[in-house]
């Protein structure tokens, strides 16, 4: 059997090693009020802890602006893939940025970092729809205490493979790994994905019409997960896969996907497993319970470098474009 298990996703995918978890946020945020906050709030929402999955949008831990104010991480990586909307980043290294509309942020927490991820509602004349995936990728023990590192993969530079087929079309955005010899941009230097032998793949796939895709076989020691997050039902190895369902698949077999009509979108996650114990608690992913407790102790003592911003939920100027400020005079701008 090429299909190992099938799951329904409401918000969070229970991913396989080397991934820890994947969150899928889709929020139909309203127009902004001129201060990048919602022009109107959902009645009865729980301010600061809003995770009502039945609501059209959520404030998450934001008070006036949606998002996730300052919080720590240690021992793993976050890969934040934004398909729609804007994210404002700030961290304890003094780095900051604004990204979205196809951009990807790769952040290795390593020995410890604090960061904030806010969702400013910059449009006042239309809704501020937001969709993103945040993938937590584990680190092996040898890399859990590397210096933290933050890198932007800009939408204009991420490789995209497009294929016209007889009765459909296929598009693959290669965020990590490769497809038909087209390699992704480099991740952060200490990432598990930086080693080619680790076969980490993160793809966004779009199929239109009666398109077909064969995912190449990998190794027997890899994991592979395919999430159908939007569109009409498709067939994976002859079995129906509906919207908002995902599959755990055999990685050492070719996987055939066929769409029938309309447009369908997928997230693919695969990679070699990290064959070490995993102890995850809250914002820390370590090898042992003692290391998790040490992470909490270190965070209380050091704040992982402190917090250089004047707010727990900093956002940038409403008129600021996409940028990444890495500190020490290194700043990138995008249109």
LUMPARO-554488 format. One record per residue (C-alpha): residue in three letters; residue number from 1; x negated, z, y negated. Coordinates in pm, 1 decimal, always signed. Example, Ala and Ser with C-alpha at 12.3 -4.5 7.8 and 13.67 -1.06 7.14 Angstrom:
residues 2
{'ALA', 1, {-1230.0, +780.0, +450.0}}
{'SER', 2, {-1367.0, +714.0, +106.0}}
This chain:
residues 335
{'UNK', 1, {+0.0, +0.0, +0.0}}
{'UNK', 2, {-138.4, -102.9, -338.1}}
{'UNK', 3, {+112.4, +115.1, -526.6}}
{'UNK', 4, {+36.4, +481.8, -469.4}}
{'UNK', 5, {+296.9, +654.5, -688.7}}
{'UNK', 6, {+553.8, +575.0, -955.6}}
{'UNK', 7, {+635.3, +806.7, -1246.8}}
{'UNK', 8, {+864.8, +813.9, -1548.8}}
{'UNK', 9, {+709.1, +883.8, -1888.2}}
{'UNK', 10, {+897.4, +1053.0, -2172.0}}
{'UNK', 11, {+594.8, +1147.2, -2381.6}}
{'UNK', 12, {+296.3, +1231.8, -2163.3}}
{'UNK', 13, {+132.4, +1049.7, -1873.4}}
{'UNK', 14, {-20.8, +1260.7, -1597.7}}
{'UNK', 15, {-331.4, +1048.5, -1575.1}}
{'UNK', 16, {-590.9, +1043.1, -1298.4}}
{'UNK', 17, {-955.8, +1149.2, -1307.4}}
{'UNK', 18, {-1165.9, +1063.9, -1515.4}}
{'UNK', 19, {-875.9, +1082.8, -1763.3}}
{'UNK', 20, {-719.5, +1419.1, -1842.3}}
{'UNK', 21, {-391.7, +1314.5, -2003.5}}
{'UNK', 22, {-241.5, +1042.0, -2221.5}}
{'UNK', 23, {+18.6, +1101.9, -2492.7}}
{'UNK', 24, {+244.6, +819.9, -2609.6}}
{'UNK', 25, {+384.9, +879.5, -2957.2}}
{'UNK', 26, {+655.0, +651.1, -3093.0}}
{'UNK', 27, {+827.4, +770.5, -3407.6}}
{'UNK', 28, {+1068.6, +585.4, -3631.5}}
{'UNK', 29, {+964.5, +774.4, -3943.3}}
{'UNK', 30, {+1183.6, +719.5, -4251.0}}
{'UNK', 31, {+1073.8, +601.1, -4593.5}}
{'UNK', 32, {+819.6, +817.5, -4774.0}}
{'UNK', 33, {+913.0, +1031.4, -5072.8}}
{'UNK', 34, {+616.2, +931.3, -5292.1}}
{'UNK', 35, {+410.5, +1224.0, -5161.8}}
{'UNK', 36, {+367.2, +1071.3, -4811.6}}
{'UNK', 37, {+626.5, +1310.1, -4665.9}}
{'UNK', 38, {+966.1, +1205.6, -4525.8}}
{'UNK', 39, {+1227.4, +1121.3, -4789.2}}
{'UNK', 40, {+1470.7, +1323.5, -4576.6}}
{'UNK', 41, {+1428.7, +1553.3, -4278.3}}
{'UNK', 42, {+1624.3, +1573.8, -3954.6}}
{'UNK', 43, {+1869.6, +1864.6, -3984.7}}
{'UNK', 44, {+1785.4, +2161.7, -3766.5}}
{'UNK', 45, {+1429.3, +2055.8, -3685.3}}
{'UNK', 46, {+1185.6, +2335.6, -3605.3}}
{'UNK', 47, {+931.8, +2317.3, -3886.2}}
{'UNK', 48, {+573.3, +2320.0, -3764.7}}
{'UNK', 49, {+664.1, +2286.8, -3395.8}}
{'UNK', 50, {+879.9, +1977.2, -3364.7}}
{'UNK', 51, {+868.2, +1811.3, -3022.1}}
{'UNK', 52, {+1232.6, +1713.5, -2974.0}}
{'UNK', 53, {+1195.6, +1401.6, -2760.3}}
{'UNK', 54, {+1559.9, +1310.1, -2818.4}}
{'UNK', 55, {+1507.0, +1279.0, -3193.6}}
{'UNK', 56, {+1409.2, +944.2, -3349.5}}
{'UNK', 57, {+1097.2, +1104.0, -3494.9}}
{'UNK', 58, {+908.7, +1431.0, -3495.5}}
{'UNK', 59, {+704.4, +1637.0, -3741.4}}
{'UNK', 60, {+489.2, +1771.3, -3454.6}}
{'UNK', 61, {+289.7, +2057.8, -3613.3}}
{'UNK', 62, {+312.6, +1917.0, -3964.3}}
{'UNK', 63, {+494.1, +2116.3, -4229.7}}
{'UNK', 64, {+557.8, +1861.3, -4506.2}}
{'UNK', 65, {+374.1, +1557.0, -4362.3}}
{'UNK', 66, {+398.9, +1476.4, -3988.6}}
{'UNK', 67, {+97.1, +1518.6, -3766.2}}
{'UNK', 68, {-147.8, +1761.7, -3615.8}}
{'UNK', 69, {-327.5, +1989.4, -3864.3}}
{'UNK', 70, {-673.7, +2126.8, -3790.2}}
{'UNK', 71, {-740.9, +2217.4, -3425.4}}
{'UNK', 72, {-1052.8, +2237.2, -3203.9}}
{'UNK', 73, {-1178.5, +2048.1, -2898.7}}
{'UNK', 74, {-1471.4, +2085.8, -2660.5}}
{'UNK', 75, {-1586.2, +1914.0, -2342.0}}
{'UNK', 76, {-1407.7, +1576.6, -2348.7}}
{'UNK', 77, {-1323.7, +1271.8, -2560.2}}
{'UNK', 78, {-1017.4, +1147.2, -2745.6}}
{'UNK', 79, {-947.8, +775.2, -2768.3}}
{'UNK', 80, {-668.7, +719.0, -3020.7}}
{'UNK', 81, {-511.7, +372.5, -3002.1}}
{'UNK', 82, {-275.6, +300.6, -3292.9}}
{'UNK', 83, {-47.8, -1.4, -3253.1}}
{'UNK', 84, {+171.4, +73.5, -3557.3}}
{'UNK', 85, {+143.6, +314.4, -3849.3}}
{'UNK', 86, {-136.2, +504.9, -4020.1}}
{'UNK', 87, {-346.1, +809.5, -3919.8}}
{'UNK', 88, {-555.6, +1020.0, -4160.2}}
{'UNK', 89, {-856.4, +1180.3, -3990.8}}
{'UNK', 90, {-1069.2, +1473.4, -4113.3}}
{'UNK', 91, {-1315.9, +1679.9, -3911.6}}
{'UNK', 92, {-1558.4, +1971.7, -3920.9}}
{'UNK', 93, {-1859.6, +1739.1, -3942.9}}
{'UNK', 94, {-1736.9, +1631.0, -4285.3}}
{'UNK', 95, {-1624.7, +1292.1, -4158.8}}
{'UNK', 96, {-1291.2, +1142.9, -4256.1}}
{'UNK', 97, {-1099.2, +819.1, -4237.0}}
{'UNK', 98, {-773.5, +629.6, -4247.4}}
{'UNK', 99, {-694.1, +389.4, -3967.5}}
{'UNK', 100, {-404.1, +218.0, -3793.6}}
{'UNK', 101, {-225.3, -110.9, -3727.1}}
{'UNK', 102, {-437.4, -193.3, -3422.3}}
{'UNK', 103, {-744.1, +24.8, -3487.6}}
{'UNK', 104, {-891.2, +262.6, -3229.8}}
{'UNK', 105, {-1075.3, +587.5, -3299.7}}
{'UNK', 106, {-1320.2, +708.7, -3033.3}}
{'UNK', 107, {-1426.2, +1071.3, -3070.7}}
{'UNK', 108, {-1657.8, +1261.1, -2835.9}}
{'UNK', 109, {-1589.5, +1631.0, -2891.3}}
{'UNK', 110, {-1891.8, +1738.2, -2687.5}}
{'UNK', 111, {-2008.8, +2087.7, -2777.7}}
{'UNK', 112, {-1722.2, +2139.0, -3017.9}}
{'UNK', 113, {-1541.3, +1994.1, -3318.0}}
{'UNK', 114, {-1238.5, +2067.1, -3530.3}}
{'UNK', 115, {-1028.6, +1777.4, -3651.7}}
{'UNK', 116, {-696.6, +1698.7, -3813.6}}
{'UNK', 117, {-476.0, +1395.7, -3744.2}}
{'UNK', 118, {-197.6, +1345.3, -3996.3}}
{'UNK', 119, {+58.5, +1065.6, -4021.1}}
{'UNK', 120, {+112.3, +993.5, -4393.2}}
{'UNK', 121, {+429.3, +800.7, -4475.1}}
{'UNK', 122, {+274.5, +562.5, -4725.1}}
{'UNK', 123, {+565.7, +316.9, -4747.1}}
{'UNK', 124, {+846.2, +410.0, -4984.1}}
{'UNK', 125, {+1038.1, +82.2, -4958.8}}
{'UNK', 126, {+1068.6, +65.3, -4580.4}}
{'UNK', 127, {+1050.8, +282.4, -4270.7}}
{'UNK', 128, {+710.9, +404.8, -4149.3}}
{'UNK', 129, {+726.1, +331.2, -3776.1}}
{'UNK', 130, {+439.1, +493.0, -3587.4}}
{'UNK', 131, {+318.3, +419.7, -3234.1}}
{'UNK', 132, {-3.8, +544.6, -3080.1}}
{'UNK', 133, {-162.5, +647.8, -2753.9}}
{'UNK', 134, {-406.5, +934.7, -2741.1}}
{'UNK', 135, {-612.1, +922.2, -2424.4}}
{'UNK', 136, {-817.3, +1224.8, -2320.2}}
{'UNK', 137, {-1123.8, +1110.7, -2126.0}}
{'UNK', 138, {-1328.7, +1373.7, -1946.7}}
{'UNK', 139, {-1704.7, +1423.8, -1978.0}}
{'UNK', 140, {-1939.3, +1523.7, -1695.1}}
{'UNK', 141, {-2111.3, +1863.1, -1712.8}}
{'UNK', 142, {-2433.3, +1708.2, -1843.5}}
{'UNK', 143, {-2246.5, +1572.8, -2148.6}}
{'UNK', 144, {-2007.7, +1856.4, -2231.3}}
{'UNK', 145, {-2246.0, +2002.3, -2489.5}}
{'UNK', 146, {-2369.5, +1685.4, -2656.9}}
{'UNK', 147, {-2335.1, +1670.2, -3037.5}}
{'UNK', 148, {-1988.7, +1551.5, -3141.3}}
{'UNK', 149, {-1960.0, +1187.2, -3242.0}}
{'UNK', 150, {-1688.1, +988.5, -3419.8}}
{'UNK', 151, {-1664.0, +607.7, -3419.0}}
{'UNK', 152, {-1410.5, +351.3, -3534.9}}
{'UNK', 153, {-1327.0, +37.3, -3340.0}}
{'UNK', 154, {-1160.1, -179.2, -3603.7}}
{'UNK', 155, {-873.0, -405.0, -3501.1}}
{'UNK', 156, {-1045.7, -714.7, -3638.6}}
{'UNK', 157, {-1345.7, -656.8, -3412.5}}
{'UNK', 158, {-1183.8, -549.6, -3084.4}}
{'UNK', 159, {-1199.9, -840.3, -2835.0}}
{'UNK', 160, {-864.0, -997.7, -2749.6}}
{'UNK', 161, {-826.6, -1248.1, -2464.0}}
{'UNK', 162, {-533.6, -1490.2, -2500.1}}
{'UNK', 163, {-414.6, -1726.1, -2227.3}}
{'UNK', 164, {-144.0, -1991.9, -2247.2}}
{'UNK', 165, {+18.1, -2037.9, -1908.6}}
{'UNK', 166, {+262.1, -2294.1, -1773.8}}
{'UNK', 167, {+570.8, -2088.5, -1853.9}}
{'UNK', 168, {+441.1, -1791.1, -2048.6}}
{'UNK', 169, {+148.4, -1631.9, -2226.0}}
{'UNK', 170, {-85.8, -1340.6, -2173.9}}
{'UNK', 171, {-281.7, -1126.9, -2421.0}}
{'UNK', 172, {-528.5, -851.9, -2331.2}}
{'UNK', 173, {-686.7, -627.5, -2593.4}}
{'UNK', 174, {-1006.9, -497.3, -2433.0}}
{'UNK', 175, {-1066.3, -149.0, -2578.4}}
{'UNK', 176, {-1299.7, -43.5, -2296.0}}
{'UNK', 177, {-1441.7, -234.6, -2002.1}}
{'UNK', 178, {-1413.1, -610.1, -1965.3}}
{'UNK', 179, {-1181.8, -893.1, -1865.8}}
{'UNK', 180, {-1312.6, -1229.5, -1742.3}}
{'UNK', 181, {-1655.0, -1159.2, -1886.7}}
{'UNK', 182, {-1525.7, -1050.0, -2228.8}}
{'UNK', 183, {-1668.2, -704.5, -2292.3}}
{'UNK', 184, {-1530.8, -432.0, -2515.9}}
{'UNK', 185, {-1713.0, -292.7, -2816.0}}
{'UNK', 186, {-1951.1, -6.8, -2741.6}}
{'UNK', 187, {-1791.1, +338.9, -2728.8}}
{'UNK', 188, {-1969.1, +648.2, -2857.2}}
{'UNK', 189, {-2319.2, +680.6, -2707.1}}
{'UNK', 190, {-2254.2, +982.6, -2481.0}}
{'UNK', 191, {-1916.5, +862.0, -2358.2}}
{'UNK', 192, {-1839.5, +835.7, -1985.8}}
{'UNK', 193, {-1739.6, +479.8, -2076.1}}
{'UNK', 194, {-2090.3, +403.3, -2208.2}}
{'UNK', 195, {-2225.3, +369.8, -1852.8}}
{'UNK', 196, {-2127.3, +30.7, -1707.7}}
{'UNK', 197, {-2145.9, +184.7, -1361.4}}
{'UNK', 198, {-1850.6, +408.2, -1455.2}}
{'UNK', 199, {-1618.5, +106.7, -1483.2}}
{'UNK', 200, {-1399.5, +261.2, -1753.0}}
{'UNK', 201, {-1125.7, +21.9, -1857.1}}
{'UNK', 202, {-870.2, +69.1, -2135.1}}
{'UNK', 203, {-657.4, -240.5, -2199.9}}
{'UNK', 204, {-345.1, -316.9, -2397.7}}
{'UNK', 205, {-161.2, -600.7, -2224.8}}
{'UNK', 206, {+115.4, -823.1, -2362.5}}
{'UNK', 207, {+301.3, -1067.9, -2135.9}}
{'UNK', 208, {+557.2, -1319.6, -2261.8}}
{'UNK', 209, {+796.9, -1539.6, -2069.4}}
{'UNK', 210, {+711.0, -1592.5, -1703.1}}
{'UNK', 211, {+348.5, -1487.6, -1741.3}}
{'UNK', 212, {+128.7, -1370.4, -1457.2}}
{'UNK', 213, {-172.9, -1139.7, -1449.9}}
{'UNK', 214, {-407.2, -1043.6, -1168.4}}
{'UNK', 215, {-602.5, -725.8, -1234.4}}
{'UNK', 216, {-935.1, -771.0, -1052.6}}
{'UNK', 217, {-1032.5, -536.8, -771.7}}
{'UNK', 218, {-1264.0, -250.5, -856.7}}
{'UNK', 219, {-1418.4, +9.8, -628.9}}
{'UNK', 220, {-1267.1, +254.1, -380.9}}
{'UNK', 221, {-1394.8, +545.9, -590.8}}
{'UNK', 222, {-1208.4, +441.2, -906.4}}
{'UNK', 223, {-864.3, +544.3, -1028.1}}
{'UNK', 224, {-619.7, +300.4, -1189.6}}
{'UNK', 225, {-295.4, +361.7, -1382.3}}
{'UNK', 226, {-62.4, +97.9, -1530.4}}
{'UNK', 227, {+199.3, +206.2, -1787.9}}
{'UNK', 228, {+482.6, -31.4, -1884.7}}
{'UNK', 229, {+566.0, +109.5, -2225.0}}
{'UNK', 230, {+788.0, -162.3, -2371.5}}
{'UNK', 231, {+990.9, -462.4, -2262.4}}
{'UNK', 232, {+1195.7, -610.8, -1983.8}}
{'UNK', 233, {+1147.7, -511.2, -1622.4}}
{'UNK', 234, {+853.7, -680.4, -1451.1}}
{'UNK', 235, {+727.3, -701.0, -1095.6}}
{'UNK', 236, {+406.0, -536.8, -980.8}}
{'UNK', 237, {+313.0, -646.5, -630.0}}
{'UNK', 238, {+674.9, -751.9, -582.3}}
{'UNK', 239, {+823.8, -417.4, -690.1}}
{'UNK', 240, {+1021.1, -369.1, -1011.8}}
{'UNK', 241, {+856.9, -168.9, -1288.6}}
{'UNK', 242, {+1096.0, -69.9, -1563.6}}
{'UNK', 243, {+1016.7, +21.6, -1922.4}}
{'UNK', 244, {+867.6, +372.9, -1967.7}}
{'UNK', 245, {+748.9, +396.1, -1608.0}}
{'UNK', 246, {+390.6, +396.7, -1485.6}}
{'UNK', 247, {+213.5, +340.4, -1156.0}}
{'UNK', 248, {-89.8, +489.7, -987.4}}
{'UNK', 249, {-254.2, +193.3, -815.8}}
{'UNK', 250, {-528.1, +129.0, -563.4}}
{'UNK', 251, {-833.1, +23.9, -760.2}}
{'UNK', 252, {-1013.4, -162.7, -481.5}}
{'UNK', 253, {-733.5, -418.8, -450.5}}
{'UNK', 254, {-623.0, -703.8, -675.7}}
{'UNK', 255, {-298.0, -615.9, -852.4}}
{'UNK', 256, {-52.0, -895.0, -936.0}}
{'UNK', 257, {+193.8, -857.5, -1222.9}}
{'UNK', 258, {+472.8, -1105.9, -1298.9}}
{'UNK', 259, {+702.3, -1103.5, -1599.6}}
{'UNK', 260, {+1037.6, -1281.5, -1589.5}}
{'UNK', 261, {+1151.8, -1317.1, -1949.4}}
{'UNK', 262, {+1108.2, -1179.5, -2299.2}}
{'UNK', 263, {+802.2, -972.9, -2383.4}}
{'UNK', 264, {+649.3, -676.3, -2201.7}}
{'UNK', 265, {+363.3, -446.0, -2301.7}}
{'UNK', 266, {+137.2, -227.9, -2088.6}}
{'UNK', 267, {-147.3, +20.9, -2108.8}}
{'UNK', 268, {-409.2, +6.8, -1832.9}}
{'UNK', 269, {-641.9, +301.9, -1766.7}}
{'UNK', 270, {-909.2, +289.8, -1496.7}}
{'UNK', 271, {-1251.7, +429.5, -1422.3}}
{'UNK', 272, {-1482.5, +598.5, -1177.6}}
{'UNK', 273, {-1384.4, +956.6, -1108.2}}
{'UNK', 274, {-1607.0, +1238.8, -1229.9}}
{'UNK', 275, {-1661.9, +1433.0, -911.6}}
{'UNK', 276, {-1681.7, +1778.9, -1065.4}}
{'UNK', 277, {-1440.1, +2071.5, -1098.7}}
{'UNK', 278, {-1204.8, +2048.9, -1397.7}}
{'UNK', 279, {-1067.5, +2350.8, -1582.6}}
{'UNK', 280, {-849.9, +2252.8, -1877.2}}
{'UNK', 281, {-679.7, +2501.1, -2103.6}}
{'UNK', 282, {-534.7, +2405.6, -2440.4}}
{'UNK', 283, {-790.3, +2211.9, -2644.4}}
{'UNK', 284, {-1085.7, +2268.4, -2408.6}}
{'UNK', 285, {-1178.2, +2083.7, -2087.5}}
{'UNK', 286, {-1466.4, +2242.1, -1897.3}}
{'UNK', 287, {-1589.3, +2287.1, -1539.1}}
{'UNK', 288, {-1509.9, +2657.0, -1496.6}}
{'UNK', 289, {-1277.0, +2922.7, -1633.2}}
{'UNK', 290, {-1580.7, +3110.9, -1767.0}}
{'UNK', 291, {-1680.6, +2804.7, -1971.9}}
{'UNK', 292, {-1329.9, +2781.2, -2115.8}}
{'UNK', 293, {-1340.9, +3147.9, -2219.3}}
{'UNK', 294, {-1685.5, +3088.5, -2372.1}}
{'UNK', 295, {-1542.5, +2795.9, -2568.5}}
{'UNK', 296, {-1274.9, +3020.9, -2717.9}}
{'UNK', 297, {-1538.6, +3282.2, -2801.9}}
{'UNK', 298, {-1770.0, +3026.3, -2963.9}}
{'UNK', 299, {-1484.4, +2879.7, -3163.8}}
{'UNK', 300, {-1383.6, +3220.9, -3297.8}}
{'UNK', 301, {-1744.6, +3294.8, -3397.8}}
{'UNK', 302, {-1854.8, +2961.0, -3539.9}}
{'UNK', 303, {-1545.7, +2751.8, -3605.9}}
{'UNK', 304, {-1750.7, +2467.9, -3454.9}}
{'UNK', 305, {-1917.8, +2415.4, -3789.0}}
{'UNK', 306, {-1637.9, +2542.6, -4011.2}}
{'UNK', 307, {-1374.5, +2351.0, -4200.3}}
{'UNK', 308, {-1496.9, +2181.2, -4519.4}}
{'UNK', 309, {-1156.7, +2064.2, -4643.5}}
{'UNK', 310, {-927.1, +2243.3, -4885.2}}
{'UNK', 311, {-624.1, +2209.4, -4660.1}}
{'UNK', 312, {-549.9, +2255.5, -4290.5}}
{'UNK', 313, {-364.4, +1923.0, -4301.8}}
{'UNK', 314, {-560.8, +1698.4, -4539.1}}
{'UNK', 315, {-441.1, +1347.9, -4622.1}}
{'UNK', 316, {-604.6, +1080.4, -4833.9}}
{'UNK', 317, {-479.6, +915.3, -5150.4}}
{'UNK', 318, {-160.6, +717.6, -5097.5}}
{'UNK', 319, {-327.6, +399.0, -5224.0}}
{'UNK', 320, {-640.9, +434.7, -5009.4}}
{'UNK', 321, {-695.5, +154.3, -4758.1}}
{'UNK', 322, {-839.7, +175.8, -4408.9}}
{'UNK', 323, {-1183.4, +336.4, -4407.4}}
{'UNK', 324, {-1423.4, +556.0, -4214.0}}
{'UNK', 325, {-1652.6, +798.6, -4392.7}}
{'UNK', 326, {-1911.7, +922.4, -4143.9}}
{'UNK', 327, {-2092.1, +1137.9, -4401.4}}
{'UNK', 328, {-2448.3, +1108.5, -4527.6}}
{'UNK', 329, {-2352.7, +808.6, -4736.5}}
{'UNK', 330, {-2225.6, +595.6, -4448.7}}
{'UNK', 331, {-1879.7, +459.6, -4527.7}}
{'UNK', 332, {-1691.0, +157.4, -4398.8}}
{'UNK', 333, {-1390.7, -11.4, -4560.5}}
{'UNK', 334, {-1137.7, -251.7, -4412.9}}
{'UNK', 335, {-866.6, -453.4, -4591.8}}
